[in-house]
Amino acid sequence: MKKIGFLLLLISASAAYGQRLERRITYGVFAGGIYSKITNIEKVLIPDNIYASYTIKEPYKFGYGAGAFLNWYYPEVRISFQPELYYSYQPGQVEYTDTNGLNYTLKFPYHSLNAGVMVKFYFTEGFYAGAGPYFNFNLDKDVLEYRSNGAEMSRRSGVYFEPDAVVQNVLKQSLEGKDYFHLGMGIGYEFDNKLNIGIRYHLGLSDALETQQNGHRYREQNNMVNAFFLDIGYRFTFDGYNNF
């Protein structure tokens, strides 16, 4: 609740800043594609100096997002304050392969609500750059998917590998998604026909994955979510701005 209160206080202070300046108020919707990853998962899963001859990747994966915004623009100072609320699907993934032929994929298909405010500076009437804090509310913290070729390896080599369902259950008990802060930074353009287009980079600022106590050597690490967000939006003019 303290984090939510901080965001509300920041939004209120932003609006109060420009009460005596001429302002234009718009609101609208936006949607687009997200390209995201969760960092540092290798150090969670694999202890130091125990395993060798393997490769592990933490690739960016495609997702999507959609939401709404309210924008206070002050043309005298070329600054606007834009509170936002949007839904996002931002998956994370780990891909493991070793020299013995074992490979597995671990997915974190997280769905979230994001709330924050972006402060935008306009270089021209339509072109802007902006940045601001956001808070990500993870809607399904215990969602996790594990797939491997362990059954095939058992048939070929005679070495027993735990079934995927068993490993997935262990991982679900050990790893849990967290709510987290991130910093949004981007540029965009607002066209005269009310369309908006922009691209942002979301830099994770706090841990997005918690390692529970377990007997499998999984360790707690700082796992940040970093993402690119390409969005297209449409805005409407708010006529009753005296209420704001």
N, C-alpha and C positions, 0 to 999 in steps of 0.2 A: 504493500500500500504506500510506503514511503516513496517508491520509484514512481508510482502513478501520480502522487501528489506533487512530486518535483516537476513532472511534465506539465501538469495543469498550471502550476505556478509560473513556469516559463512561458506558456502560451498566454496567460493573463498579463504578464509583464510586457510581452511583446505587443499585445494589443494596446495597452495603456500608454506605451511609448509614443504612439502617433496620434493621440486623441486630438491634439490641436493642429495637426497638419491635414492638408487636403488628402483625401484617400479615395481609392476606388476599390470596391469590394466585389469579388467574384467567387463563385463556387462551382464545383464540377466533379467529374468522374475521370478515372484513368485506368488503363489496363495495359499489360505488356508481358514480355518474356524475361525470365530471370536465369542467370547462369551462375551457379553457386557451388561452394565446397565447404566441408568441415575440415579444419587443419589438425595436424598433430595426432591423428588416431593411431598411427604406427606405434608411438611410444606408450599408448594405453594398452595395446594388445600384446606387444612382443617385448619381453624383458631384455635388458642390455646384456651383451656378451654371452648369450645362451644359444640363440639360433643364428645360423649363417646360411649362405648360398640361397638367398631368397630375394625377391623383389616385391615391393609393395607400392601401390599408387593411390593417391587421393585426388581423383580427377574432378574437375568442374562438371556439373550436371545441369541439364535444362529443367526449368520449372516455369512458374507463371505467377502473376499477382494482379489484383484489381482492388480499387478503393475509391475514396472520395476525399475532397479537400475543400478548404475555405481559405481565400487569399485576401489579405489586406495589403494593398499597394499604395505607397506614398511617393508620387511622382517627383516631388520637390527634392527628395533625397535619393530617389531611384532605388528604394529598398522595399521589399515586401516580406510579410510574415505569413507562412502557409502551414497551418496545422493540417495533419493528414491522419486518416485511419484506413488501413488496407489489409486485405487477406493475401496470404502468399503460400505457395507450395515451393519449398526450397530444400530439395533432397541433398543428402550427402552420401558418399560412397567410398568404399575401400576395395581394392583389387589386389589379391595376394597370389603369387606364383613362386614355387621353389624348384630346385633342380631335381627333386625326386618325382615331380609331375603333379603334385597336389596344387590345386588352385581353388580359390573361393572368392566370392563377392559378398560384401557386407553392405547393406543399404540402410539409410536412415531417412525414410520418406516423410519428413516432418511437414505439417500444416500449421500455419501460425496466423495470429493477428498482430499487426504492427501499428504503433501509435507514436507520433512525434511531431516536430515542427521544423520546417526548413526556412532559413533566412536567406533571401535571394537578393542579389545585387544586379541591376539591369545596366548593361553596357550601352544598349540602345533601347528603343521602345519595346522590342520583342525579345532580344537576346539577353540571357541571364546566366549567372553562375550562382550556385547556392550550396549551403551545408547546414547540418543540424543534427541533433540527437534523436534517436528512436529507441523504443523499447519493444522487444519481440516477445509475445505471449505464445509459448509453444502449446498447441491444442492437443497433441497426442504424443506425450513424452515417452511412452513405453512402446512405440511402434518401431519395429526392427525386422529386417529380412536377411536371412543367411542362406546362401546356395553354394554348394561345392561339388567336386567330382569325387568325394570320398567313397561313395558306394562303388564307383567304377574302379578306384584304386584298390579297394578291398578285394574285388573279384580278380584283378590282375596280379596283385602281389601277395595276397593271403594275409596281409597286415590289417588288423581291425581298425576301422575309423568310425567314430561316433556318427550316428545318423544326423542328417541336417536338422531335423526337428529337435533333437536333444541339444545340439550345439546352439541352435537359435534360442531355445528356452533358457539356457545358461546365460547367454549374452543379454537377453531381455531382463534377467534378474540382476545383472551386473552393471548395465549401462542404461542411463536414463537421460532424456533430453531435459534441458533447463531453459527457463526464461533468461533473456540476456539483453544487454545494450549494444547498439551499433551506431556508427556515425555515417550518415548519408552525405555524399558529396557529388555534385553533378552540374551539368550544363543543359540548357534547353532553349527552345524558341516558342513564343506564343504568337500565332498567326492572327491576322485581322479577322479571319472567318471563324474565330473562337476555338480552333484546333490548337493543341499543344503537343510538342514532341520533346522528349528529353532522354538523357542517358545518365545513370548514376553508378557510383561505386559505393557499396556498403561495407565498411570496415568494422569487423567485430571488435568490441571493446571488453567483453567479459565472457566467461566460460559458458559454452552452450551444451556441454555434455558432462554429466556427473557419473563417476565410477563408484558404485556401491561396494560395501565390504564383500569380499568374495575369496574363494580358495583357489583361484585360477591365475594368479599373478597379474591380473589386470590392475592398472595403476591410474590414479587420478592425475590428469594433466590439464593444461589450459587449452581447450579446443574451441577455436574461434570460427564463426561462420563469416566468410567473405563472399560477396556477390556483386554481379553486374545486373542492372535493371534497365532495360530499354522499354519506355512506356509512351503511349499515345493517349491524349485526353481531350476532353471537351469542356469548356467553361461557360457559365451563365452569369449575367450581370445581376447583382443583388440590388434591388431598388430601395429597400427599406434600410439603408445603411445607417441611418440615425440611431437605430437600435443597438449598434455595435460601438 
